[in-house]
Amino acid sequence: MHAANTTESIVTIVGFLGAGKTTLLRHLVESFLEKRWDPYVILNDYMNADLDAQQISVDIMPRSVKALTGSCICCDGIGELRDCVNSIPARRRGITLIEANGTSDACTLMGFLGVGLEERFMPPVQVSVVDVKNWQKRGFHNELEAEQLKVSSLILFTHLEGVSKERVAQVDTEVRKVNPLASIVTKAELDVLLIPKLKPIEKAITSLDHNKAHWSSCSIDLPDLPNVGCINDICDSIPRTILRIKGCTRVGHDEGYTYFERCPDGQVYIRPYVGSPRTGPKLLTVGPGSEPILLHEAVARSLEIAESRLG
């Protein structure tokens, strides 16, 4: 039993690759800081979680952000995650926000995370992010996407731009069939102060085939790129079987760094990166077929194309 005076909340954020977990995380951090809460952030990724962790550190002190890289917190990384949570300093209005990697088996994560936590923590709750535009258009990965909702107390709909009301209603109906107990909201409807009051969803869950939630990943050092076109050429050269691409390097004559990512729907997003990446400029991928040689070839091809354009 947890002591009656437990006040520190734990919220895990799950969702398929590219659904908008990190965007939600930053919104929660900013909102809780504004309301004078004391958030602590843990990020998990297959490769180089520091890339995202450094950007979260812009909003809160670096000591309040922890990156867990190279293991999956729903299985082999669960012990490290639990130890990390237990080592967080006690806070008067504390809330711990954990962003799981995009292929986590969310049901298994919630089953393991609540065991062995210190009594000052409330039972963990889960928030799922659903990309309405691409919901259940993942082919082989549809089961994993749906599985990530089953023990969520709150489900946030994202990627609503340009989506018809009929599509939103269809996804709403399908999501409620997967999890009839969760509340469903959009970002505009989200009241962050209700999140610490959420109760865990407790129900028997059938186990997901673990291979469906664990994919290959890799990273390489990324050289400076002559122009932004190289980013698009790299992303175009890497096959769509690779579900997620992230990179950070200098572009052209810019003194600062540029961050880019390709989401599972093929959209490429490019934005300035605050600061310098602690691990150096990197290109990383997640998805079946991720191999360093594939990344090296994509970079070499983009540089060749850039040179031919100058010629």
Contacts in CASP RR format, 6 or more apart in sequence:
PFRMAT RR
TARGET T0000
AUTHOR 0000-0000-0000
METHOD contacts of the structure
MODEL  1
MHAANTTESIVTIVGFLGAGKTTLLRHLVESFLEKRWDPYVILNDYMNAD
LDAQQISVDIMPRSVKALTGSCICCDGIGELRDCVNSIPARRRGITLIEA
NGTSDACTLMGFLGVGLEERFMPPVQVSVVDVKNWQKRGFHNELEAEQLK
VSSLILFTHLEGVSKERVAQVDTEVRKVNPLASIVTKAELDVLLIPKLKP
IEKAITSLDHNKAHWSSCSIDLPDLPNVGCINDICDSIPRTILRIKGCTR
VGHDEGYTYFERCPDGQVYIRPYVGSPRTGPKLLTVGPGSEPILLHEAVA
RSLEIAESRLG
2 119 0 8 1.000
2 121 0 8 1.000
2 122 0 8 1.000
2 123 0 8 1.000
3 119 0 8 1.000
3 120 0 8 1.000
6 119 0 8 1.000
6 120 0 8 1.000
6 121 0 8 1.000
6 122 0 8 1.000
7 92 0 8 1.000
7 93 0 8 1.000
7 94 0 8 1.000
7 120 0 8 1.000
7 122 0 8 1.000
8 88 0 8 1.000
8 90 0 8 1.000
8 91 0 8 1.000
8 94 0 8 1.000
8 95 0 8 1.000
8 96 0 8 1.000
8 120 0 8 1.000
8 121 0 8 1.000
8 122 0 8 1.000
9 94 0 8 1.000
9 95 0 8 1.000
9 96 0 8 1.000
9 121 0 8 1.000
9 122 0 8 1.000
9 125 0 8 1.000
9 195 0 8 1.000
9 196 0 8 1.000
10 85 0 8 1.000
10 95 0 8 1.000
10 96 0 8 1.000
10 98 0 8 1.000
10 113 0 8 1.000
10 117 0 8 1.000
10 121 0 8 1.000
10 122 0 8 1.000
10 123 0 8 1.000
10 124 0 8 1.000
10 125 0 8 1.000
11 28 0 8 1.000
11 95 0 8 1.000
11 96 0 8 1.000
11 97 0 8 1.000
11 98 0 8 1.000
11 124 0 8 1.000
11 125 0 8 1.000
11 126 0 8 1.000
11 127 0 8 1.000
11 195 0 8 1.000
11 196 0 8 1.000
11 198 0 8 1.000
12 98 0 8 1.000
12 99 0 8 1.000
12 100 0 8 1.000
12 106 0 8 1.000
12 109 0 8 1.000
12 110 0 8 1.000
12 113 0 8 1.000
12 124 0 8 1.000
12 125 0 8 1.000
12 126 0 8 1.000
12 127 0 8 1.000
13 21 0 8 1.000
13 24 0 8 1.000
13 25 0 8 1.000
13 97 0 8 1.000
13 98 0 8 1.000
13 99 0 8 1.000
13 100 0 8 1.000
13 126 0 8 1.000
13 127 0 8 1.000
13 128 0 8 1.000
13 129 0 8 1.000
14 21 0 8 1.000
14 100 0 8 1.000
14 102 0 8 1.000
14 104 0 8 1.000
14 106 0 8 1.000
14 109 0 8 1.000
14 126 0 8 1.000
14 127 0 8 1.000
14 128 0 8 1.000
14 129 0 8 1.000
14 148 0 8 1.000
14 152 0 8 1.000
15 21 0 8 1.000
15 100 0 8 1.000
15 102 0 8 1.000
15 104 0 8 1.000
15 106 0 8 1.000
15 128 0 8 1.000
15 129 0 8 1.000
15 130 0 8 1.000
15 145 0 8 1.000
15 148 0 8 1.000
16 102 0 8 1.000
16 103 0 8 1.000
16 131 0 8 1.000
16 134 0 8 1.000
16 138 0 8 1.000
16 141 0 8 1.000
16 144 0 8 1.000
16 145 0 8 1.000
16 148 0 8 1.000
16 264 0 8 1.000
17 102 0 8 1.000
17 103 0 8 1.000
17 243 0 8 1.000
17 244 0 8 1.000
17 263 0 8 1.000
17 264 0 8 1.000
17 286 0 8 1.000
18 102 0 8 1.000
18 131 0 8 1.000
18 244 0 8 1.000
18 263 0 8 1.000
18 264 0 8 1.000
19 102 0 8 1.000
19 129 0 8 1.000
19 130 0 8 1.000
19 131 0 8 1.000
19 158 0 8 1.000
19 159 0 8 1.000
20 129 0 8 1.000
20 131 0 8 1.000
20 158 0 8 1.000
20 159 0 8 1.000
21 99 0 8 1.000
21 100 0 8 1.000
21 102 0 8 1.000
21 129 0 8 1.000
22 43 0 8 1.000
22 52 0 8 1.000
22 99 0 8 1.000
23 158 0 8 1.000
24 127 0 8 1.000
24 129 0 8 1.000
24 156 0 8 1.000
24 158 0 8 1.000
24 187 0 8 1.000
25 41 0 8 1.000
25 43 0 8 1.000
25 56 0 8 1.000
25 97 0 8 1.000
25 99 0 8 1.000
26 55 0 8 1.000
26 56 0 8 1.000
26 59 0 8 1.000
27 187 0 8 1.000
27 190 0 8 1.000
27 192 0 8 1.000
28 39 0 8 1.000
28 97 0 8 1.000
28 192 0 8 1.000
28 195 0 8 1.000
29 39 0 8 1.000
29 41 0 8 1.000
29 56 0 8 1.000
29 59 0 8 1.000
29 60 0 8 1.000
29 97 0 8 1.000
30 59 0 8 1.000
31 192 0 8 1.000
32 38 0 8 1.000
32 39 0 8 1.000
32 95 0 8 1.000
32 192 0 8 1.000
33 39 0 8 1.000
33 59 0 8 1.000
33 60 0 8 1.000
35 192 0 8 1.000
35 193 0 8 1.000
36 93 0 8 1.000
37 93 0 8 1.000
37 94 0 8 1.000
37 95 0 8 1.000
38 64 0 8 1.000
38 91 0 8 1.000
38 92 0 8 1.000
38 93 0 8 1.000
38 94 0 8 1.000
38 95 0 8 1.000
39 60 0 8 1.000
39 64 0 8 1.000
39 94 0 8 1.000
39 95 0 8 1.000
39 96 0 8 1.000
39 97 0 8 1.000
40 64 0 8 1.000
40 65 0 8 1.000
40 66 0 8 1.000
40 88 0 8 1.000
40 91 0 8 1.000
40 94 0 8 1.000
40 95 0 8 1.000
40 96 0 8 1.000
40 97 0 8 1.000
41 53 0 8 1.000
41 56 0 8 1.000
41 60 0 8 1.000
41 64 0 8 1.000
41 65 0 8 1.000
41 66 0 8 1.000
41 96 0 8 1.000
41 97 0 8 1.000
41 98 0 8 1.000
41 99 0 8 1.000
42 65 0 8 1.000
42 66 0 8 1.000
42 67 0 8 1.000
42 68 0 8 1.000
42 81 0 8 1.000
42 84 0 8 1.000
42 85 0 8 1.000
42 96 0 8 1.000
42 97 0 8 1.000
42 98 0 8 1.000
42 99 0 8 1.000
43 49 0 8 1.000
43 52 0 8 1.000
43 53 0 8 1.000
43 56 0 8 1.000
43 65 0 8 1.000
43 66 0 8 1.000
43 67 0 8 1.000
43 68 0 8 1.000
43 98 0 8 1.000
43 99 0 8 1.000
44 68 0 8 1.000
44 69 0 8 1.000
44 71 0 8 1.000
44 72 0 8 1.000
44 73 0 8 1.000
44 81 0 8 1.000
44 98 0 8 1.000
44 99 0 8 1.000
44 100 0 8 1.000
44 101 0 8 1.000
44 104 0 8 1.000
45 52 0 8 1.000
45 67 0 8 1.000
45 68 0 8 1.000
45 69 0 8 1.000
45 70 0 8 1.000
45 101 0 8 1.000
46 69 0 8 1.000
46 70 0 8 1.000
46 72 0 8 1.000
46 101 0 8 1.000
46 215 0 8 1.000
46 217 0 8 1.000
46 284 0 8 1.000
46 286 0 8 1.000
47 69 0 8 1.000
47 70 0 8 1.000
47 217 0 8 1.000
47 218 0 8 1.000
47 219 0 8 1.000
47 282 0 8 1.000
47 284 0 8 1.000
47 285 0 8 1.000
47 286 0 8 1.000
48 69 0 8 1.000
48 219 0 8 1.000
48 246 0 8 1.000
48 279 0 8 1.000
48 282 0 8 1.000
48 284 0 8 1.000
49 67 0 8 1.000
49 68 0 8 1.000
49 69 0 8 1.000
49 70 0 8 1.000
50 67 0 8 1.000
50 69 0 8 1.000
50 277 0 8 1.000
50 278 0 8 1.000
50 279 0 8 1.000
51 246 0 8 1.000
51 247 0 8 1.000
51 248 0 8 1.000
51 259 0 8 1.000
51 277 0 8 1.000
51 279 0 8 1.000
51 282 0 8 1.000
51 284 0 8 1.000
52 67 0 8 1.000
52 99 0 8 1.000
53 65 0 8 1.000
53 66 0 8 1.000
53 67 0 8 1.000
54 274 0 8 1.000
54 275 0 8 1.000
54 277 0 8 1.000
54 278 0 8 1.000
55 259 0 8 1.000
55 273 0 8 1.000
55 274 0 8 1.000
56 65 0 8 1.000
57 65 0 8 1.000
58 274 0 8 1.000
66 84 0 8 1.000
68 77 0 8 1.000
68 80 0 8 1.000
68 81 0 8 1.000
68 84 0 8 1.000
71 77 0 8 1.000
71 80 0 8 1.000
72 101 0 8 1.000
72 103 0 8 1.000
72 104 0 8 1.000
72 213 0 8 1.000
72 214 0 8 1.000
73 80 0 8 1.000
73 81 0 8 1.000
73 98 0 8 1.000
73 100 0 8 1.000
73 101 0 8 1.000
73 104 0 8 1.000
73 109 0 8 1.000
73 113 0 8 1.000
74 100 0 8 1.000
74 104 0 8 1.000
74 105 0 8 1.000
74 106 0 8 1.000
74 108 0 8 1.000
74 109 0 8 1.000
74 112 0 8 1.000
74 213 0 8 1.000
75 105 0 8 1.000
75 108 0 8 1.000
75 210 0 8 1.000
75 214 0 8 1.000
78 109 0 8 1.000
78 112 0 8 1.000
78 113 0 8 1.000
81 98 0 8 1.000
81 113 0 8 1.000
82 112 0 8 1.000
82 113 0 8 1.000
82 114 0 8 1.000
82 115 0 8 1.000
82 116 0 8 1.000
82 117 0 8 1.000
85 96 0 8 1.000
85 98 0 8 1.000
85 113 0 8 1.000
85 117 0 8 1.000
85 121 0 8 1.000
86 116 0 8 1.000
86 117 0 8 1.000
86 118 0 8 1.000
88 96 0 8 1.000
90 120 0 8 1.000
95 195 0 8 1.000
95 196 0 8 1.000
96 121 0 8 1.000
98 124 0 8 1.000
100 106 0 8 1.000
100 109 0 8 1.000
101 286 0 8 1.000
102 244 0 8 1.000
102 286 0 8 1.000
103 144 0 8 1.000
103 213 0 8 1.000
103 214 0 8 1.000
103 215 0 8 1.000
103 286 0 8 1.000
104 148 0 8 1.000
104 213 0 8 1.000
105 144 0 8 1.000
105 147 0 8 1.000
105 208 0 8 1.000
105 210 0 8 1.000
105 213 0 8 1.000
106 126 0 8 1.000
106 128 0 8 1.000
106 147 0 8 1.000
106 148 0 8 1.000
106 149 0 8 1.000
106 150 0 8 1.000
106 151 0 8 1.000
106 152 0 8 1.000
107 147 0 8 1.000
107 150 0 8 1.000
107 151 0 8 1.000
107 205 0 8 1.000
107 207 0 8 1.000
107 208 0 8 1.000
108 207 0 8 1.000
108 208 0 8 1.000
109 126 0 8 1.000
110 124 0 8 1.000
110 126 0 8 1.000
110 151 0 8 1.000
110 200 0 8 1.000
111 151 0 8 1.000
113 124 0 8 1.000
114 123 0 8 1.000
114 124 0 8 1.000
117 124 0 8 1.000
122 196 0 8 1.000
123 200 0 8 1.000
124 200 0 8 1.000
125 153 0 8 1.000
125 154 0 8 1.000
125 195 0 8 1.000
125 198 0 8 1.000
125 199 0 8 1.000
125 200 0 8 1.000
125 201 0 8 1.000
126 151 0 8 1.000
126 152 0 8 1.000
126 153 0 8 1.000
126 154 0 8 1.000
126 200 0 8 1.000
126 201 0 8 1.000
127 152 0 8 1.000
127 153 0 8 1.000
127 154 0 8 1.000
127 155 0 8 1.000
127 156 0 8 1.000
127 195 0 8 1.000
127 198 0 8 1.000
128 148 0 8 1.000
128 149 0 8 1.000
128 152 0 8 1.000
128 154 0 8 1.000
128 155 0 8 1.000
128 156 0 8 1.000
128 182 0 8 1.000
129 155 0 8 1.000
129 156 0 8 1.000
129 158 0 8 1.000
130 149 0 8 1.000
130 155 0 8 1.000
130 156 0 8 1.000
130 157 0 8 1.000
130 158 0 8 1.000
130 171 0 8 1.000
130 175 0 8 1.000
131 158 0 8 1.000
131 159 0 8 1.000
131 265 0 8 1.000
132 157 0 8 1.000
132 158 0 8 1.000
132 159 0 8 1.000
132 160 0 8 1.000
132 163 0 8 1.000
132 167 0 8 1.000
132 168 0 8 1.000
132 171 0 8 1.000
133 159 0 8 1.000
133 160 0 8 1.000
133 162 0 8 1.000
133 163 0 8 1.000
133 167 0 8 1.000
133 265 0 8 1.000
134 159 0 8 1.000
134 264 0 8 1.000
134 265 0 8 1.000
135 145 0 8 1.000
135 171 0 8 1.000
135 174 0 8 1.000
135 175 0 8 1.000
136 142 0 8 1.000
136 145 0 8 1.000
136 146 0 8 1.000
136 171 0 8 1.000
136 174 0 8 1.000
138 144 0 8 1.000
138 145 0 8 1.000
138 264 0 8 1.000
140 212 0 8 1.000
141 212 0 8 1.000
141 243 0 8 1.000
143 208 0 8 1.000
143 212 0 8 1.000
144 208 0 8 1.000
144 212 0 8 1.000
144 213 0 8 1.000
146 178 0 8 1.000
147 208 0 8 1.000
147 213 0 8 1.000
149 155 0 8 1.000
149 175 0 8 1.000
149 178 0 8 1.000
149 179 0 8 1.000
149 182 0 8 1.000
150 178 0 8 1.000
150 179 0 8 1.000
150 201 0 8 1.000
150 203 0 8 1.000
150 205 0 8 1.000
151 179 0 8 1.000
151 200 0 8 1.000
151 201 0 8 1.000
151 202 0 8 1.000
151 203 0 8 1.000
151 205 0 8 1.000
152 179 0 8 1.000
152 182 0 8 1.000
152 201 0 8 1.000
153 181 0 8 1.000
153 182 0 8 1.000
153 183 0 8 1.000
153 198 0 8 1.000
153 199 0 8 1.000
153 200 0 8 1.000
153 201 0 8 1.000
154 182 0 8 1.000
154 183 0 8 1.000
154 184 0 8 1.000
154 185 0 8 1.000
154 195 0 8 1.000
154 198 0 8 1.000
155 175 0 8 1.000
155 179 0 8 1.000
155 182 0 8 1.000
155 183 0 8 1.000
155 184 0 8 1.000
155 185 0 8 1.000
156 184 0 8 1.000
156 185 0 8 1.000
156 186 0 8 1.000
156 187 0 8 1.000
156 190 0 8 1.000
157 168 0 8 1.000
157 171 0 8 1.000
157 172 0 8 1.000
157 184 0 8 1.000
157 185 0 8 1.000
157 186 0 8 1.000
158 186 0 8 1.000
158 187 0 8 1.000
160 168 0 8 1.000
160 186 0 8 1.000
172 184 0 8 1.000
175 182 0 8 1.000
175 184 0 8 1.000
176 184 0 8 1.000
179 201 0 8 1.000
181 201 0 8 1.000
181 203 0 8 1.000
182 201 0 8 1.000
215 243 0 8 1.000
215 286 0 8 1.000
215 287 0 8 1.000
215 288 0 8 1.000
215 290 0 8 1.000
216 286 0 8 1.000
216 287 0 8 1.000
216 288 0 8 1.000
216 289 0 8 1.000
216 290 0 8 1.000
216 291 0 8 1.000
217 284 0 8 1.000
217 285 0 8 1.000
217 286 0 8 1.000
217 287 0 8 1.000
217 290 0 8 1.000
218 284 0 8 1.000
218 285 0 8 1.000
218 290 0 8 1.000
218 291 0 8 1.000
218 292 0 8 1.000
218 295 0 8 1.000
219 282 0 8 1.000
219 283 0 8 1.000
219 284 0 8 1.000
219 285 0 8 1.000
219 292 0 8 1.000
219 295 0 8 1.000
220 282 0 8 1.000
220 283 0 8 1.000
220 284 0 8 1.000
220 292 0 8 1.000
220 295 0 8 1.000
220 296 0 8 1.000
220 299 0 8 1.000
221 280 0 8 1.000
221 281 0 8 1.000
221 282 0 8 1.000
221 283 0 8 1.000
222 247 0 8 1.000
222 248 0 8 1.000
222 249 0 8 1.000
222 281 0 8 1.000
222 282 0 8 1.000
222 283 0 8 1.000
222 299 0 8 1.000
223 249 0 8 1.000
223 281 0 8 1.000
223 299 0 8 1.000
223 303 0 8 1.000
224 249 0 8 1.000
224 250 0 8 1.000
224 251 0 8 1.000
224 252 0 8 1.000
224 281 0 8 1.000
225 231 0 8 1.000
225 249 0 8 1.000
225 250 0 8 1.000
225 251 0 8 1.000
225 252 0 8 1.000
225 302 0 8 1.000
225 303 0 8 1.000
225 306 0 8 1.000
226 251 0 8 1.000
226 252 0 8 1.000
226 303 0 8 1.000
226 306 0 8 1.000
227 251 0 8 1.000
227 252 0 8 1.000
227 306 0 8 1.000
228 251 0 8 1.000
228 258 0 8 1.000
228 270 0 8 1.000
229 302 0 8 1.000
229 306 0 8 1.000
230 251 0 8 1.000
230 302 0 8 1.000
230 303 0 8 1.000
230 305 0 8 1.000
230 306 0 8 1.000
231 251 0 8 1.000
231 258 0 8 1.000
231 260 0 8 1.000
231 268 0 8 1.000
231 270 0 8 1.000
231 302 0 8 1.000
232 268 0 8 1.000
233 298 0 8 1.000
233 301 0 8 1.000
233 302 0 8 1.000
233 305 0 8 1.000
233 306 0 8 1.000
234 245 0 8 1.000
234 283 0 8 1.000
234 298 0 8 1.000
234 299 0 8 1.000
234 301 0 8 1.000
234 302 0 8 1.000
235 245 0 8 1.000
235 260 0 8 1.000
235 262 0 8 1.000
235 266 0 8 1.000
235 268 0 8 1.000
237 297 0 8 1.000
237 298 0 8 1.000
237 301 0 8 1.000
237 302 0 8 1.000
238 245 0 8 1.000
238 262 0 8 1.000
238 285 0 8 1.000
238 294 0 8 1.000
238 295 0 8 1.000
238 298 0 8 1.000
240 266 0 8 1.000
241 287 0 8 1.000
241 288 0 8 1.000
241 289 0 8 1.000
242 285 0 8 1.000
242 286 0 8 1.000
242 287 0 8 1.000
242 288 0 8 1.000
242 289 0 8 1.000
242 290 0 8 1.000
242 294 0 8 1.000
243 264 0 8 1.000
243 286 0 8 1.000
243 287 0 8 1.000
244 261 0 8 1.000
244 262 0 8 1.000
244 263 0 8 1.000
244 264 0 8 1.000
244 285 0 8 1.000
244 286 0 8 1.000
244 287 0 8 1.000
245 260 0 8 1.000
245 261 0 8 1.000
245 262 0 8 1.000
245 283 0 8 1.000
245 284 0 8 1.000
245 285 0 8 1.000
246 259 0 8 1.000
246 260 0 8 1.000
246 261 0 8 1.000
246 282 0 8 1.000
246 283 0 8 1.000
246 284 0 8 1.000
246 285 0 8 1.000
247 259 0 8 1.000
247 260 0 8 1.000
247 261 0 8 1.000
247 281 0 8 1.000
247 282 0 8 1.000
247 283 0 8 1.000
247 284 0 8 1.000
248 257 0 8 1.000
248 258 0 8 1.000
248 259 0 8 1.000
248 260 0 8 1.000
248 273 0 8 1.000
248 277 0 8 1.000
248 280 0 8 1.000
248 281 0 8 1.000
248 282 0 8 1.000
249 257 0 8 1.000
249 258 0 8 1.000
249 281 0 8 1.000
249 282 0 8 1.000
249 283 0 8 1.000
250 256 0 8 1.000
250 257 0 8 1.000
250 258 0 8 1.000
250 281 0 8 1.000
251 258 0 8 1.000
256 272 0 8 1.000
256 273 0 8 1.000
256 275 0 8 1.000
256 276 0 8 1.000
257 272 0 8 1.000
257 273 0 8 1.000
257 275 0 8 1.000
257 276 0 8 1.000
257 277 0 8 1.000
257 281 0 8 1.000
258 270 0 8 1.000
258 271 0 8 1.000
258 272 0 8 1.000
258 273 0 8 1.000
259 270 0 8 1.000
259 271 0 8 1.000
259 272 0 8 1.000
259 273 0 8 1.000
260 268 0 8 1.000
260 269 0 8 1.000
260 270 0 8 1.000
260 271 0 8 1.000
261 268 0 8 1.000
261 269 0 8 1.000
262 268 0 8 1.000
262 269 0 8 1.000
263 269 0 8 1.000
283 295 0 8 1.000
283 298 0 8 1.000
283 299 0 8 1.000
285 294 0 8 1.000
285 295 0 8 1.000
END
